[in-house]
Amino acid sequence: MSPGRCKAAPSEKLFEQQPEGQKLASSKARREEFLTKGVAMERLQQSLEALQLHSLSNSAQAVTVLTGLLTVLLFSVRIFVPTRAARWLRKVPGPPSYPVVGNLIEIFSKGYHECHKEWLSMYGSVYKYVMGDTLLVVSDPDVVQQVGIRMFKTFHDRQMPGFLDENQAGKALVFSKGPYWSGVRNAVLPLFHTAKLQHFGRTMHECAELLVTRLEKAAANKEQLNLLEWAGEMTMDVLGSSAFGVTFNSQVGEKTEGLNLTKAVSGNLASMAELRFSTLLAILCPPLRKPAQWLMSLIPGTGDNVGKKRNVYMMRESKKIIQARRKEADVAETRHDFLSMLTQARDKTTGEPLSDASIQAIVYEFLGAGTDTTANTLSFAVYSLTNNPAAEEKMRREIRAFYEKLEKEGVKDTAFRPTYDELAQFPYVEQVVQETLRLYPTGAVLSRQASEDCQVAGIHLPKGVNVLIPVYAMHHNPEVFPDPEEFRPERFDPAEVAGRHPYAYIPFGLGPRMCLGHRFAMEEAKLALIRLYKTLTFSVVNEKILRPDGKLDLQVGIVLKPRNGMWVVPQVQR
């Protein structure tokens, strides 16, 4: 017998020879041991999980504490250590401000536009105010011209607002900087040449005609409607065709990816008027802007979180469209939409094609700005004309005269008339739009940032200081525009214009940074007004849009708009 066999046998034998009671006791012991070990393991696992959670909790608490300490430290520096701008501008007059918040309380309670109107009358054409840092405000047209044109090399850039995504807005036109801005601007400029604007006129006519058809149906039912929304849907359709080369069909209620994309852009633009915690921190302490936006974007339901989701959606969908359009390189040369032209454009500084990220940012900016701004202008124009029947009738006579002339000439098809060139036959319509933009400029303020130490209006300014141009206040200055609250389109008769400083009226900005799309916007607004007032008139539902003091309730975000929309009742008048 082998040794292995000899050792195994006793074990087997012993096991077999255990009495029945002993076997039961042994089995029970093993079961209890197993259960005891299982409980121990479970407790050990719970202890480890608790330890891990405790560690994570400690980490989260540590981050919170460190963030809080950093915030307190930065705010302490803000309070007790004056910035360079504050030191250099200490002798400049301006409204009294509070520690930390500066003049924010007054600005948020009254609005940018009203504050600057008041401060202009109190402190003159050069003053300062505090919003995070100390800003210089200039409204004298000569000084405005100096900052916007003569010293453009010094005031080449704008400060990025705290509520914008720097990675996106920094690649577009309005807030991009330095050589990048120059290259992109020169690449985009050909998109707004006269030949391109002439082509877009047909689309503008078609979209305006559809709006009129809808309004005539509403008039038959004496329906109250929000013209701001309806005009916004019209401008969405115009932008869909001109920007993407696709039909959004927003006026007929179709749900398309293009329309969803535009609404996402408009939603982000509208949210800029909201006071977010991250925006407040960015204003009061700019170094906290990025971490505050990042932290708030992680919290579901916050403006930053919703905006981040919109941005992800916009990036994904627009990238698909851009890549598809790049594959149509040969076809794109015959297309007239902005996206096709951008895919063919090259940075004039580097000679390289524009990147997908740049194209996305430019298209977003164009969609957002081109949709809301024109819709606001049309709404403000209708409101102003409704409250000034003489001006409305004068404009209507000009419109009738044009179509009567076509009828006498035997022209039967007037669907796409006036053409771009024929708009010159509507001087009063243009004056109506100009006066509307005086009373309600799209941008209530403009800003420029000094790239070096300099001198403006006899004041020494440090590098990095922000100079603000209060457009709304300038347009309501009684010394330049007598009875400034009165709607009087005749202010823009050639004789009156010749008697004013050329930079007293700047609804689209000035200099190289002037809005590139201003001619597109003017064409669209004039064509829409002509088509609306060819057959329609409006009454305003004052109780829905006015403040208790009887003034139109305005909201100032990145654009100026009616806070509660523009509620009207359309009426057919042939």
C-alpha positions in Angstrom: 0.0 0.0 0.0 1.4 3.4 -0.9 2.0 6.1 1.6 -0.6 8.3 0.1 -3.2 5.6 0.5 -2.2 4.9 4.1 -2.6 8.7 5.0 -6.0 9.0 3.4 -7.6 6.0 4.9 -7.7 7.1 8.5 -9.4 10.3 7.5 -12.1 8.6 5.6 -12.4 6.1 8.4 -12.7 8.6 11.1 -15.4 10.5 9.2 -17.3 7.4 8.5 -17.1 6.3 12.2 -18.5 9.6 13.7 -21.7 9.0 15.7 -24.9 10.5 14.4 -25.1 13.1 17.2 -21.6 14.2 16.7 -22.1 14.6 13.0 -25.1 16.9 13.6 -23.1 19.0 16.1 -20.3 19.3 13.6 -22.6 20.3 10.8 -24.3 22.9 13.0 -21.0 24.3 14.0 -19.8 24.7 10.4 -23.1 26.4 9.5 -22.8 28.9 12.4 -19.2 29.5 11.4 -20.2 30.2 7.8 -23.0 32.5 8.9 -20.7 34.3 11.3 -18.1 34.8 8.6 -20.8 36.0 6.2 -22.0 38.6 8.7 -18.5 39.6 9.4 -17.8 40.0 5.7 -21.0 42.0 5.3 -20.0 44.3 8.2 -16.6 44.6 6.7 -18.0 45.6 3.4 -20.4 48.1 5.0 -17.5 49.6 7.0 -15.4 49.9 3.8 -18.3 51.6 2.0 -18.9 53.9 4.9 -15.2 54.7 4.9 -15.3 55.4 1.2 -18.5 57.6 1.5 -16.9 59.4 4.4 -13.8 60.0 2.3 -16.0 61.2 -0.6 -18.0 63.4 1.8 -14.8 64.8 3.3 -13.6 65.5 -0.3 -16.8 67.3 -1.2 -16.7 69.2 2.0 -13.1 70.1 1.4 -13.9 71.4 -2.1 -16.9 73.4 -0.8 -14.8 74.9 2.1 -11.9 75.7 -0.3 -14.3 77.2 -2.8 -15.9 79.3 -0.1 -12.5 80.4 1.3 -11.3 81.3 -2.2 -14.5 83.3 -2.8 -14.2 85.1 0.5 -10.5 85.8 -0.2 -11.2 87.1 -3.7 -14.1 89.3 -2.5 -11.9 90.6 0.3 -9.3 91.6 -2.2 -12.0 93.3 -4.3 -13.2 95.3 -1.2 -9.9 96.3 0.3 -7.5 96.4 -2.7 -8.8 98.9 -5.3 -8.3 97.7 -8.9 -6.1 99.7 -11.2 -9.1 101.1 -13.0 -10.6 102.2 -9.7 -7.4 104.0 -8.7 -7.0 105.7 -12.1 -10.7 106.8 -12.3 -11.1 107.9 -8.7 -11.5 111.6 -9.6 -14.1 110.9 -12.3 -17.7 111.8 -11.2 -20.3 109.1 -11.0 -23.1 107.6 -8.9 -22.3 106.5 -5.4 -21.7 102.7 -5.1 -21.8 100.1 -2.4 -19.0 97.7 -1.4 -18.9 94.5 -3.4 -22.1 95.1 -5.3 -21.2 98.5 -6.7 -24.1 99.9 -8.6 -25.7 96.5 -9.4 -28.7 97.0 -7.2 -29.7 100.2 -9.1 -29.0 98.6 -12.5 -31.1 95.5 -11.8 -34.0 97.5 -10.3 -34.2 100.2 -13.0 -32.4 98.6 -16.0 -29.2 99.5 -17.8 -31.1 101.9 -20.2 -32.8 103.9 -17.5 -29.8 104.1 -15.2 -27.6 105.6 -18.0 -30.3 108.1 -19.0 -30.4 109.3 -15.4 -26.6 109.3 -14.9 -26.1 111.1 -18.2 -28.3 114.0 -17.0 -26.7 114.0 -13.5 -23.0 113.6 -14.3 -22.6 114.7 -17.9 -21.2 113.0 -20.9 -18.2 111.3 -19.1 -18.7 109.5 -15.8 -17.9 106.2 -14.1 -19.9 103.5 -12.4 -19.0 100.2 -10.6 -20.1 96.8 -11.7 -17.5 94.4 -10.5 -14.8 96.7 -11.7 -14.9 100.4 -12.4 -16.1 101.3 -15.9 -15.8 104.6 -17.8 -18.9 105.8 -19.7 -18.6 108.2 -22.6 -21.5 109.6 -24.6 -20.2 112.8 -26.3 -20.3 111.9 -30.0 -16.8 113.2 -30.5 -15.4 111.0 -27.8 -17.5 108.1 -29.0 -16.0 108.6 -32.5 -12.5 108.7 -30.9 -13.0 105.4 -29.0 -14.8 103.6 -31.8 -12.8 104.8 -34.8 -9.8 107.0 -34.3 -8.3 104.9 -31.5 -9.5 101.5 -32.9 -6.1 99.9 -32.5 -6.3 100.6 -28.8 -10.0 99.8 -28.4 -10.0 96.8 -30.8 -11.7 94.4 -28.5 -14.7 94.0 -26.2 -14.8 92.3 -22.7 -16.5 88.9 -22.7 -19.8 89.2 -20.7 -20.0 86.9 -17.7 -23.1 85.1 -19.0 -21.5 83.9 -22.2 -19.6 80.7 -23.0 -16.1 82.0 -23.9 -15.3 78.9 -25.9 -18.2 79.5 -28.2 -18.7 83.3 -28.3 -15.0 83.8 -28.5 -15.0 82.1 -32.0 -17.8 84.2 -33.5 -17.6 88.0 -34.4 -19.1 90.1 -31.6 -16.8 89.1 -28.8 -13.8 87.5 -30.6 -10.5 89.4 -30.2 -7.3 90.4 -31.9 -6.0 88.9 -35.2 -8.6 86.1 -35.0 -11.4 88.6 -35.2 -9.8 90.5 -38.1 -9.4 87.3 -40.1 -12.9 86.0 -39.5 -14.5 89.4 -40.1 -12.8 89.8 -43.5 -13.9 86.2 -44.4 -17.5 86.9 -43.5 -17.7 90.4 -45.0 -18.4 89.2 -48.6 -21.6 87.4 -47.3 -23.3 90.8 -46.9 -22.5 92.3 -50.3 -25.4 93.9 -52.3 -25.6 90.9 -54.6 -26.2 88.6 -51.7 -28.8 90.9 -50.2 -30.7 91.1 -53.5 -30.9 87.3 -53.5 -32.4 87.1 -50.0 -35.2 89.6 -50.8 -37.3 86.8 -52.3 -37.2 84.7 -49.2 -38.0 87.8 -47.1 -41.1 88.4 -49.2 -42.3 84.8 -49.0 -42.0 84.7 -45.2 -43.7 88.1 -44.8 -46.5 87.1 -47.1 -47.1 84.0 -44.9 -47.1 86.2 -41.8 -49.7 88.5 -43.4 -51.9 85.5 -44.3 -51.9 84.3 -40.7 -52.6 87.8 -39.4 -55.6 88.2 -41.7 -57.1 85.0 -40.4 -56.5 86.2 -36.8 -58.2 89.6 -37.8 -61.3 87.8 -38.9 -61.6 86.3 -35.4 -60.6 89.6 -33.7 -57.9 87.6 -32.0 -55.4 89.0 -29.5 -51.9 87.8 -30.3 -48.3 88.3 -29.4 -46.8 89.9 -32.4 -43.3 89.5 -31.0 -43.7 85.7 -31.2 -45.3 85.8 -34.6 -42.7 88.1 -36.0 -40.0 85.9 -34.4 -41.4 82.9 -36.3 -41.2 84.9 -39.5 -37.6 85.9 -38.9 -36.8 82.3 -38.0 -38.0 81.2 -41.4 -36.0 83.9 -43.1 -32.9 82.9 -41.2 -33.5 79.2 -41.9 -33.3 79.8 -45.6 -30.6 82.4 -45.6 -28.3 80.8 -42.9 -28.8 77.1 -43.6 -30.5 76.9 -47.0 -33.3 74.9 -45.5 -37.0 75.6 -44.8 -37.8 75.7 -41.1 -41.6 76.1 -41.6 -41.8 77.6 -38.1 -44.9 79.7 -39.1 -46.9 76.5 -40.0 -45.8 74.7 -36.9 -43.7 71.9 -38.4 -41.1 70.4 -36.1 -37.8 70.1 -37.9 -34.3 69.7 -36.7 -33.4 73.1 -38.2 -36.2 74.8 -36.3 -35.2 73.0 -33.1 -31.7 74.2 -33.6 -32.8 77.8 -34.0 -35.1 77.6 -31.0 -32.2 76.3 -29.0 -30.1 79.3 -30.1 -33.0 81.7 -29.3 -33.5 80.0 -25.9 -29.9 80.6 -25.0 -30.2 84.3 -26.1 -33.4 84.8 -24.1 -31.7 83.2 -21.0 -29.0 85.9 -21.1 -31.6 88.3 -19.6 -31.9 86.0 -16.5 -29.9 86.8 -13.4 -27.9 83.7 -12.7 -25.8 83.0 -9.6 -22.8 82.4 -11.9 -23.4 85.6 -13.8 -23.6 87.6 -10.6 -20.3 86.1 -9.4 -18.8 86.7 -12.9 -19.8 90.4 -12.7 -18.7 90.9 -9.1 -15.5 88.9 -9.3 -14.4 88.0 -12.9 -11.9 85.3 -11.8 -14.8 83.3 -10.4 -16.7 83.2 -13.8 -15.4 79.9 -15.2 -15.5 77.9 -11.9 -18.9 79.3 -11.1 -20.3 78.4 -14.5 -18.8 74.9 -14.3 -20.2 74.2 -10.8 -23.7 75.5 -11.7 -23.8 73.6 -14.9 -23.6 70.4 -12.8 -26.9 71.2 -10.9 -30.0 70.1 -12.8 -32.5 72.8 -13.6 -30.2 75.8 -13.3 -29.7 78.2 -16.2 -26.2 77.1 -16.7 -27.2 73.4 -16.8 -30.0 74.0 -19.3 -27.7 76.2 -21.4 -25.0 73.5 -21.4 -27.5 70.9 -22.7 -28.6 73.3 -25.4 -25.0 73.9 -26.4 -24.3 70.2 -26.6 -27.4 69.7 -28.8 -26.5 72.7 -31.0 -22.9 71.5 -31.4 -24.0 68.0 -32.4 -26.7 69.0 -34.9 -24.8 71.9 -36.5 -21.7 69.7 -36.9 -23.8 67.3 -38.9 -25.1 70.1 -41.2 -21.6 71.6 -41.6 -20.0 68.2 -42.5 -22.8 67.5 -45.0 -22.3 70.9 -46.6 -18.6 70.4 -46.9 -19.2 67.2 -48.8 -21.2 69.3 -51.3 -18.2 71.5 -52.1 -19.0 71.7 -55.8 -22.7 72.4 -55.2 -22.0 74.9 -52.4 -20.5 77.3 -54.9 -24.0 77.7 -56.5 -25.8 78.0 -53.1 -26.5 81.3 -51.5 -27.0 80.5 -47.9 -24.5 81.7 -45.3 -23.5 78.2 -44.2 -22.5 77.2 -47.7 -20.5 80.4 -48.2 -18.8 80.0 -44.8 -17.6 76.5 -45.7 -16.0 78.0 -48.8 -14.6 81.1 -46.9 -11.0 81.4 -45.8 -9.5 83.3 -42.9 -8.0 86.4 -44.7 -5.1 86.5 -42.1 -4.0 82.9 -42.3 -5.4 81.8 -45.7 -6.8 78.7 -44.0 -10.5 77.5 -44.3 -12.6 78.4 -41.3 -12.8 75.6 -38.8 -16.1 73.8 -38.0 -16.0 75.4 -34.5 -15.7 78.9 -36.0 -18.5 78.3 -38.5 -20.7 76.9 -35.7 -20.1 80.0 -33.5 -20.7 82.4 -36.4 -23.9 80.7 -37.5 -25.2 80.6 -33.8 -24.5 84.3 -33.5 -26.2 85.1 -36.8 -29.2 83.0 -35.9 -29.6 84.4 -32.4 -29.0 88.0 -33.3 -30.9 87.9 -36.6 -34.0 86.4 -35.2 -34.7 88.3 -32.0 -33.4 91.7 -33.1 -35.6 92.1 -36.2 -38.6 90.7 -34.5 -38.1 93.3 -31.7 -37.7 96.1 -34.2 -40.9 95.2 -36.0 -42.8 94.9 -32.7 -41.6 98.3 -31.5 -42.4 99.8 -34.9 -46.0 98.6 -34.8 -46.4 99.8 -31.3 -45.0 103.3 -32.2 -47.1 103.6 -35.4 -50.3 102.5 -33.5 -49.8 105.3 -31.0 -49.0 107.8 -33.8 -51.8 107.6 -36.4 -50.5 110.5 -38.5 -47.1 108.7 -39.0 -48.9 105.5 -39.8 -51.1 107.2 -42.4 -48.1 108.9 -44.0 -46.3 105.6 -44.3 -49.4 103.9 -45.7 -49.7 106.6 -48.4 -46.2 106.0 -49.5 -46.8 102.2 -49.7 -50.1 102.8 -51.7 -48.4 105.1 -54.1 -45.8 102.5 -55.0 -48.3 99.8 -55.8 -50.6 102.2 -57.7 -47.6 103.1 -59.8 -47.0 99.4 -60.6 -50.7 99.0 -61.5 -50.5 102.0 -63.9 -47.5 100.5 -65.5 -49.4 97.3 -66.1 -47.4 95.2 -63.7 -49.6 92.3 -62.6 -47.2 90.1 -60.6 -46.2 92.2 -57.5 -45.6 89.3 -55.2 -41.8 90.1 -54.9 -42.1 93.8 -55.2 -40.5 96.0 -54.0 -37.1 94.6 -54.9 -33.9 95.4 -53.0 -33.2 98.4 -55.3 -36.8 99.6 -55.2 -36.6 100.1 -51.4 -35.0 103.4 -52.2 -38.5 104.6 -53.2 -39.7 104.2 -49.6 -37.8 107.0 -47.7 -40.5 107.4 -45.0 -40.6 103.6 -44.3 -36.8 103.9 -43.7 -37.3 106.9 -41.4 -39.9 104.9 -39.5 -37.4 102.1 -38.9 -34.6 104.6 -38.1 -36.8 106.3 -35.5 -37.9 103.0 -34.0 -34.2 102.1 -33.6 -33.5 105.5 -32.0 -36.2 104.9 -29.4 -35.5 101.2 -29.0 -32.0 100.4 -30.1 -31.2 96.7 -30.3 -28.2 97.1 -28.1 -28.7 99.5 -25.1 -24.9 99.7 -24.6 -21.7 99.1 -26.5 -18.4 98.4 -24.9 -14.7 98.6 -25.8 -11.6 97.4 -23.8 -8.3 99.3 -23.7 -5.4 97.2 -24.9 -2.8 99.6 -23.5 -2.6 102.6 -21.2 -4.1 105.6 -23.0 -5.9 108.9 -22.7 -9.6 109.6 -23.6 -11.5 112.8 -23.0 -8.5 114.1 -21.0 -8.6 111.1 -18.6 -5.7 108.7 -18.3 -6.9 105.1 -18.6 -5.1 101.9 -17.6 -4.7 98.9 -19.9 -7.7 96.6 -19.5 -10.3 99.3 -18.5 -13.7 98.9 -20.1 -15.2 101.9 -21.8 -19.0 101.9 -22.2 -21.0 103.8 -24.8 -24.7 104.1 -23.6 -26.5 104.0 -26.9 -30.0 104.1 -25.4 -29.1 107.2 -23.3 -27.5 108.9 -26.3 -30.6 108.3 -28.4 -32.8 109.8 -25.7 -30.6 112.9 -25.0 -32.8 115.9 -25.3 -29.9 118.1 -26.2 -29.5 116.1 -29.4 -33.0 114.8 -30.0 -35.6 117.4 -28.7 -38.6 115.7 -27.1 -36.8 112.4 -27.1 -39.7 110.2 -26.0 -41.8 111.4 -29.0 -42.0 109.1 -32.0 -41.2 111.5 -34.9 -39.7 109.8 -38.0 -39.1 113.2 -39.6 -36.0 113.5 -37.4 -34.3 111.5 -40.1 -35.2 113.9 -43.0 -31.9 114.7 -44.7 -31.9 118.3 -43.5 -32.2 117.3 -39.9 -29.7 114.5 -40.2 -27.2 117.0 -41.7 -27.5 119.1 -38.6 -26.5 116.3 -36.2 -23.2 114.7 -35.3 -22.8 111.5 -37.4 -22.1 109.5 -34.3 -25.0 110.8 -32.2 -27.1 108.0 -33.6 -25.4 104.5 -33.6 -28.1 101.7 -33.5 -25.7 99.3 -35.1 -22.5 100.4 -33.5 -19.6 102.2 -35.3 -16.3 101.6 -36.9 -14.8 98.3 -37.9 -16.8 96.6 -35.1 -20.1 97.9 -36.5 -22.7 95.1 -37.0 -22.0 93.4 -40.4 -25.6 92.4 -40.8 -27.1 95.8 -40.4 -28.1 96.1 -44.1 -29.7 92.6 -44.0 -31.6 93.6 -40.9 -32.8 96.9 -42.5 -33.9 95.2 -45.7 -35.9 92.6 -43.8 -37.5 95.2 -41.5 -38.5 97.5 -44.3 -39.9 94.7 -46.5 -41.9 93.3 -43.6 -43.4 96.7 -42.7 -44.3 97.4 -46.3 -46.1 94.1 -46.6 -47.8 94.4 -43.2 -49.2 97.9 -43.7 -50.2 97.3 -47.3 -53.3 95.5 -46.0 -53.3 95.6 -42.2 -53.5 97.9 -39.2 -53.2 97.1 -35.5 -54.5 98.1 -32.1 -52.4 97.5 -29.1 -53.6 95.6 -25.9 -52.1 98.1 -23.5 -53.0 96.2 -20.3 -50.7 93.4 -21.3 -47.6 95.4 -22.2 -47.5 98.6 -20.3 -46.2 99.3 -16.8 -48.4 100.9 -14.1 -47.0 104.3 -15.1 -48.2 103.9 -18.7 -44.8 103.3 -20.2 -43.9 100.3 -22.3 -42.3 97.7 -20.1 -38.8 96.9 -21.4 -36.3 94.1 -20.7 -32.6 94.6 -21.2 -30.4 91.5 -21.7 -28.0 91.2 -24.6 -30.8 92.9 -26.6 -33.6 95.4 -25.7 -37.1 93.8 -26.0 -40.6 94.3 -24.7 -40.7 92.4 -21.4 -44.2 90.9 -21.9 -44.2 90.6 -25.7 -46.2 92.9 -28.0 -49.9 92.1 -27.8 -52.0 93.4 -30.6 -55.3 92.9 -32.5 -54.8 93.0 -36.2 -57.4 94.5 -38.5 -57.7 94.3 -42.3 -57.7 97.6 -44.1 -57.5 97.5 -47.8 
